Structures are given as structure tokens and as C-alpha cells.
Amino acid sequence: MDLNLSGKRALVTGSSAGLGEATARFLAAEGAAVVIHGRDRGRVESVVEAVRAAGGDATAVLGDLSTDEGAAEVARAATADGPVDVLVNNAGFYRHLSWTDASPQEWADTYNVNVVSGVRMIQRLVPAMRERGWGRVITIGGGLALQPMSTHPQYNATLAARHNLAVSLARDLAGSGVTSNVVSPGAILVDATQELVTGIGPARGWGSTWEEILPNAVEALIPNDRGRFGKPDEIAAAVAYLCSDLAEYVSGATIRVDGGLIKGAF
């Protein structure tokens, strides 16, 4: 299926690893020119080289989106070779903290990185999309926006804010030719997920090897209809669909990619 992304330029924030990297690679394979963003030059350039080696078009931008100056520099560099048609707000972070340990400053810092950073990029890139009459904004959210855990409350709340701002943006963009949507992943098996589960598995009696731990971790942490963790490319595919002309009638929507998550404890 042709998603008609050739000739489109896509900036994927936080794309030097994990879901962001998988999304950038997928969009490049579909013909988009991708802008790889991160703060570590070596990791960013490694992804750029991998995309190019696979026949794709990729450029690198470095910058800290948690400051106005850093966001402005990323926007400038991302548009140096042409306008950005697709913005994937993926960058974010969390720390596994309890309600007691998550200080007000931690809440403020997490909100700045996970919410305001995305707003900075929207305000810098979306006006030009509106002027051209075409654009796509995809925000990477998460199931914890609706089913928060008791732990890392500062992170759960920022996911809810990301979902909310994406719908508000869709309303603002009505009639412009630009859409705004959310892709909401469940528990996706990236390196950090495997490291976490492997670390806690033996103490919880799930086994000592990855083969033993994996099914028990799914059952205990993320019971879902598919009975497994998600794959990064499954998130990337949902993003690619929303970037395409096939999703022209989809705006203000949340696309869950979580295997039919029943009740996550992750």
C-alpha cells in the first residue's frame, strides 16, 4: 500500500533510540525524508547512517527541547533543507518515583520536557503547515494517560496532558488541512523495557532467564488480548498511517496500540 509520503519531510523528536528511531526508520522506508533528533551526536548520526544505508533520506539535528532556545535551534535546523510536513512529538522522559519521592520540582521538570517541549515545536512548525494547507502532527501518548499507576504520578499526568493538547490542537486546526492525532502505545518491548523486566523478574518469582520471565511479566504487568508486549514497528505503522492521505478524515483521535490492554500494572 502506497502511503504517499514521498516528498514529505518528517521531524521525529527523540528519534535516536526506541520508539522514535523505529518511527523514523518506518517513515523513511515509506519514502519520507526524515529528520532525526536527539541530544547525543553519536546516537543521532548512527540512526542517520542506518537510514541512509537502507536507501532512505535522513538528516540529523541536535538540541534540547526543554528550552526555548534549544527548540528554536531544532526547528531552524529541521527546516534548513525544506519545510517540515510531519511533526511527530515523541521526545519525553520519566523516572520511576513514588508519590512521596516525586517532588514538586520533579513534577515541573517532567511537565516541561514531556508537554511544553512538544508545544514549543508545534508553535514553531505548525503555522507554516497551516499556510501550506497540509500537515500532520502526531503525539505519542500512552495508556497511562487513562489508566495511571500509583507510581511515577508526575509522568502519568504528563501523558494525559499530551492526549488533551493534541485534541485541542485538532480543534484549532479545523478546516486547515492539518490534522492532529495521538498514538497511544501499550507496553512496547524496547531495550529499556527488557532491562526493567529482567531486573525485577527473579525477585518476583518469574524465573531467571528471559524465556521464563517474559510470559510471566506479560501476565502480571500488562494482561492484554494478544498476550505479549508490543513491537516498536507496530507503533511506527500507526504513526505512518496517520501521516498518510488515507487518514485525511482522522483528526482529534487517539489510536490505541496496546494489544487490547485490560489493566496495566506497568
N, C-alpha and C positions, 0 to 999 in steps of 0.2 A: 504494500500500500504506500503510495506516494503522499507524504505529509506536506509537500510543497514548501519545504524550509530552505531550499537552495536560494541564495541571495539574501537571506536574513542573517542579521548579526545578533548573537545572544550573549549576554553577560550573565554568568552564573557566579554569584558571590560564594565565597568559601568553597571553591572547587578544586583545591589542591589535594583533597582526600575524600574518602567516604561517599556519601550520597551526592555531594556536589560534583565530585570527579566523575562518578558514574553518569550523572545527568549530562555533564558537558560532553563526555565521550559519545553518549547516545545521540545528542543533538548534532554533533559533528558528523556522525555516521549517516544521519538523515540529510546532510547537506548544508547545515547552518555553519557560518563562521563563528566560532566560539571564543569568548574572552575568558581566560582562566584567571581567577582572582584568589589571592591569598596574601599572607604576610611573610612567608618563608620563601625566599627566592629559589632555593634549590628544589623544593617540592613543587612549586608552581611551574618552573621550567621543565621538570621531569614530566609533568602531565602534558604540557605543550608538546614536548618531543614525542610522547606516546601517541597523541592525537595525530600529529603530522606523519608519523611513521605508518599509521593506519590509513593514510590518504586524506586526512581531514585538514581543515583550516583552523589554526588556533594561534592566538597571541596571548601574551602574559601581561597582567597588571598587578602591581603590588600596592597595598595601602591598608591603613587601619580605619575601618568604617565607623569606629566608635567616636571619632572626632569629626567636626565639620570640615576641617582642613584635609583630613585623610580621605573623606568621602568625595570631596571636590576633586582631589587628585585622581582618584579611581575613575570618576565619571569622565574627566578630561582624557585620561589615557585610553579608556574604553571606547571613546568616540573619535579617537585620533585618525582611524582609518575608515570612518563611516559611522552613520547613526546606529544606535542600538535599537533594534526592533523588539527584542525579547529581554525582559529582566526577570531572572529567577532569584528571588531573595531567599537564599539558603543559609547564609552565614549565621552562626549563633554558637552559644556555648552553655554548658551547665556544670554545676558542681553538686555532687550528691550530699546534701546537707539536710539536717533536721530543722523543724520549726525553731528549736532553741538555738541552733548554730547559725541559721540564716539571718544575719544582722540586717538592719535597715539599709546600710550601705551596700551589702551584698544584693539586696533587692534592687536598689537603684542602679548598680553596675550591670546587673543582669538585664534589666529593662532597657538600659541604654544600648547594650550590644545586640540584644535579641529583637527589640522593637524599633527603637529610634534609628538605629543604623539602617534598617530597611526603609524607614520613612525618608531618611536622607537621600537614598538612591532613587526612590520614587519621585521626590520633588525635583531632582536634578535631571532625570531621564524621561519621565512620562510626559511632560509638557510638549516635547518635540514629537513624541508618538501621536499625541492628540492633534498636533498641527498637520502631521502627515496623513492622519486618518486611519492608521493601522498600528497596532501594537499588542503585546501580550505581557501581562505581569502575573507571575506565578509565585505564590508564597508557600514555602514549605512549613507546614504546621505540624500537628501530631495529635494522637489520640488522647494525650494527657490534657489537652485543652478542654475536653468534655468529661473525661474520667480521670481527674487528678489523683495522684498518690498522696499519701500522708507525708512523704519525704520530698526533698527539693521543691518546696512550695513556690519559691521565687521563680523557678523555671516553668512549672506548670502554668502559673499565671501569665507568663510572657507568651506561651503558646496560645492561650485564649485571646490575648491581645492581638496576636498575629492574625488569627482567624477573623477577628472582628474588624480590623483595619482593612483587610482585603475585601470584605463585603462593602464596607463604607466607600472604599475606592471605586468599586464596581458601580455603585450608585452615582458617584460623582462623574464617572466616565460614560454615563448613558448617552447613546447616540453618537459617540465619538469615533467608533471603530476600534477602540481599545478595550480589551477585557481584563478583568482581574479575578483570579480564582485561587483556591487553596488545594494543595495536595497534602493529605494528612496520612503520614506513614504510621504503621504499627511498629513492632519491634523488628528492625532490619538487621540482618547479620553482617555488620561491618566489623572491622578489626577490633574496635573498642568494645563492641557488644560481646564478641567472643572472649576477649580478655576478662571482662567483668564476670561473665557467666562461669568461665573456667576458674576464676579466682574464688568465687563463693560456692561453687558446686560441691566440692568434697566436704566442706563443713556442714552442708545441708543434706548430706547423705545421698547425693545424686550420682555418685560414682567418682572414679579417679581419672578416667580417660574422657576425651571429648565425645567419643561414640556413646559412652554411658551417660554422660552429663546432658547431652543435647535433648533427648526426648523428655527427660525429667524436668529440664529447665522450661521447655515449652509448656508442659502441663501445669507447672507450679506458677510460672510468671505470666504467660501470655496465652491462656487457652483460647483457641480460635478454630473456626470451621475447617481450615486447611491443615491444622495440626503441625505447623512448622513456623520458623522465622521467615520473614520476607527476604527477598534478594534486592540489592541496590538497583539492578536494571528494571525491576518491577515498578519502582518509584520513578525512575527515569522515563519509562514508557508512558506513564500517566502524564508527566510533565510535557513530553513531546506531543502527545495528543492535544493537550490544552494550548500548545503553541501553534497548532496547525489550523488551516482553514476549516477542517472538519469540525472544530469546536467553536465556530463563529457564533453559534447560538447559546454558548455556555458562558455565563458570567455571574459572579457572585456565588459560585458553587464551591462546595467542599467535596473533593473526591477522596474517599477513604480507600487506602490501600493497606489493609491490615488483616487480611485473611478472614474477615468476619469476626474480629476480636470480640470475645464475650465479656470479659472483665479483666483488664490487665492489672497485674501487680508489679510491673516493672518500675 
